[in-house]
Amino acid sequence: MSRITVVDLDETLVTTDLLLEGVWRAIRKKPGSIFLMIAALYSSKLEFKLAVERLAPQLDASILPYNPGVIQFLDKSKKNNTIIVLATASPESWAQAVQDHLLLFDFILASSPENGNLKGSMKRDLLIRKFPDSEFAYIGDSMSDIPLWESAKEVVFAGKSKRTRRAVTKKFPNHTAIASAPPDLRDWSNEIRIRQWTKNLLVFVPMLLALTVSQQNFMSGLAAFFAFGFVASSSYIFNDLLDIEADRSHPEKKTRPIARGAISISTAILWMAALATLGLTTALMMGNRFFLLWLALYAILNLSYSLFLKKLELFDVVALSMLYLIRIVAGGVATATMVSHWLIVCAFFVFLGLGFLKRYSELIMNSDQGDDTNALIWRGYRKNDTPIVGALGVGFSVISTGMLALYIDQAIQSSGPILWLLVPLWSLWIMRPWLLAHRGMMPSDPVEYAFRNPYSLVIAIALAVVFYASNLLTI
């Protein structure tokens, strides 16, 4: 009697649902295709899957997030002369793409006009017909796999669903479990980028620089902080949904929860909508229509950046700079603090320099990626653009220092000469990240450097001490 190991594909061999990803890829390629898929769904689930297969761009199996525990189990079975079968409800071409990449399976069974929608009892019946004299081990993840486990000699659970795990444990106490944990708080924190909320502290800058700190202003600033945080987190999820393939090809971003399949596309979309609604509601509760307009402008620009601006060289950096600048202006509106033109101009050049620093760091990191025509990785830039991107960034950073000096020159009579210490301190702060970036030691996000690097934090504290000391000494 032959020994057979049968493995499911979606959320078992891979940690994601390929059908959902196929729908999303089809919509991203051509939004109007959603109507064709809905029409196919009214016909049957099989027609729906075949429509998604036809409308979605070709599946790149080489970048899919595979479950290493399942791969290890299959490799061990293969060494014991076990026949390995991939049996999936996904379309046949997707299963074949996975086989072409892994070269692991002896047989492939998938949904097709001949096999039907290969799920649950239909999959079990086909396995019994194909291998009538064999016992099999089955690796699955969902409640629909219970008919197969009931007919299997060995039950292996490799899903993320706690409900299914409890049902399997109760019904099949001697089952084998392969680790595939559901998303935890760390995953959600990484997905909504809680650490990136530090950028929203910019809403307090006008109030702090104008020395108009009060309980009312602070509470207004705090509401603005959370409004921007919710909207920004929503945009981060949207950006990750758009960038699934690019993130999986990236050495660092491939660990993001959506890219590695820890958070499903459907769950991500629900959270994206909920966070955007929460941000809008927070802004409405503030009762400040001008702040609401700035928040809406931020959301629109963020959406535009995710959809197309990030793929346009130079435009992407200016858009990033404006996203930072809007936080400052909106913060002034929220706290009823006038934002001077000096602050706007100086901040714009600061953010422009940091935007180029981000791109320069990414170009340095991608320098070993070979062909720079891969738009998913290079986003309009080329490998030989690295020197000019660095030169532009250093130039705008130097200009920001000059603008700071001009501002001090205008304010020197009222603030005292101690304020001039801001210029060398700021110069020290801005030079260090460029040196690290040139050495290939800079994180792809300068904000992480700003809030985590001890050197950066010490200089930032010194800047604050000098600024407030200059004002205390002139009182």
C-alpha positions, 0 to 999 in steps of 0.5 A: 500500500502506497504512503501518500501525504496530501497538502492543501495550498491556501493558508496551509502550504502558503500562509495567505489566501491566493483567491483573495490575493487574485481578486485584489490583483485583478482589481488593482490591474483593472478596477472594472474587473470587479463587476465581471467577477461578481457576475461570475460568482452569481453563476458558481464558485468555480466560474468565479475562481476561473474568472479571477484566474483569467483577470488577475496578473500571473501569479509569482510563486517565487515570492509567496509566503510559504509555511516553513513547518509545512515545507519541512514536513513534506521534505521529511515525507519525501525522503521516506518515499512518500507520494506528495500530492498538492490538492487545492481549491485554487485554480490549476495554473496557480497550483502549477506555478507553486509546483514549478517553484518548489518542484516538490509534488508528485501529483497536483489536483486543483479546481478546474472544469474537469475537477469542479470546485475542489473543496471539502467532500469533493476533494476527498472523493477525488482523492479516493478515486485517484488513489483507491488503495492508499491511505493518506495523511492530510495537511489542512487548515479550515473547517472545510477540511474536516471531511478529508481528516475524517478519511485520513490516516494522519491528521495534520493541522497547519492553520491560524484559526483558533476555532478550527484548532479547537474543533480539530483537537476535540474531534481528532485528539491525536492530530499533529499541529504545525505552527501557524499562529494568528496575528498578535499585538506585535503584528498589528502594531507593525501593520498600523505603524504605531512607531510612525505615530511619532511623526504626528508629534509635528502637530505640537511644533507651532505651539511649542515654538510660539510658547503658547502651551496651555491645557486647551491648546494641548488637548486640541493638539492631542486630538489632532495627533490621534486624528492624523494617527488614525488616518495615517495608519489607514493609509499604511494598510492601503499602501501595504495592500498595494505593495504586496508583491514589492514588499515580498521582494524587499529584504526588510519589508517582506516581514510586514504582516500582510506581505507574509500572510499574517494578516489577511487581505479581507481583515486588512481592508476592514481595519483600513476602513475602520481607522479612516472612519475613526480619524474622520470622526475625531476631526469632526468632534474637534469642531474645527472645519479648517483642521478637517480640511487640512486632514482631508488634504493629507488623506488625499495626498497620502492616497495619491502617493500610494497610488502613483506619486511614489512611482514618479521619481522626484515627485515622490520626495516632494509629496513626502515633504508635503505630508510632513509639512501639512502636519505642522500647518494643521497643528497650528490650525488645531491649536490656534497658533500662527505658523510663520512663513519662516517655519514653513520654508525651513521645515519644507527644506528639512523634510525635502532633505529627509525625503531624499535621505530615505530614497538614497538609503533605499538605493544604497540598500538595493545596490546588490539587487542587480537589474534596476529595471524592476519597477517594484523595487526601484520605483522610477529610480536607477542604480546610477541615480544614487550620487545625484539623489545623495547630492540633492538631499545633502544640498537641501539639508544644507539649505535648511541650515541656512534658512534656520540661520536667516530665521535666527538673524531676524529673531536675534534682537528679541531672543539673544545670541544664545540662539545661534547655537542652534545652527552648529547643533542642527548641522551636527544632527543633519550631517550624521545620518548622511554619513551613515547612509553613505556607509550603508548603515542608515535605516530606510526610514529616517524617522527610526533614526531620529527617535532611536539613535542615541546621537540623534536624541542627544542633539535633539535634546540640546536643540530644545534646551538651547531654544528654551534657554534663549527665551528664558534668558530674555524674559 
